[in-house]
Amino acid sequence: MQADEEVGKVAQVTPVAVNKALELFMIALVTGAAAKAKEKGGKRVTAQHLKAVVEGDEQFDFLGDIVGRIADVQEGAGGEGRKRKEKNASSDSDGEEKKPKKGKGRRKKSDE
């Protein structure tokens, strides 16, 4: 604020007031998103949870354009939008346990 020539002088209390306002804004937004995540059984707060808070509260309507760009994702297990890929151990048709392949490692000077 003070670096901008158009602003002029700023009272000492102004940055403190802006800081507190930003803190309260973030607490309200993140607490709401955490409640949405908990409601849906998720362990992480995602962009979809933040979008739900913004769309559900008139107080955050100025963020509508920003969260409008967030795609609506169908929820998977646990309220998460995406699932991690899990290795499927039952894909072996003969039921044998495969050992992990080992790399060759570093070549010795005598091999070159």
Long-range contacts (C-beta under 8 A, 24 or more apart in sequence): 28-59, 29-53, 29-54, 29-60, 32-56, 32-57, 37-79, 40-75, 40-79, 41-78, 41-79, 42-78, 42-79, 42-80, 43-78, 43-79, 43-80, 44-80, 46-80, 46-81, 48-72, 48-73, 48-75, 48-81
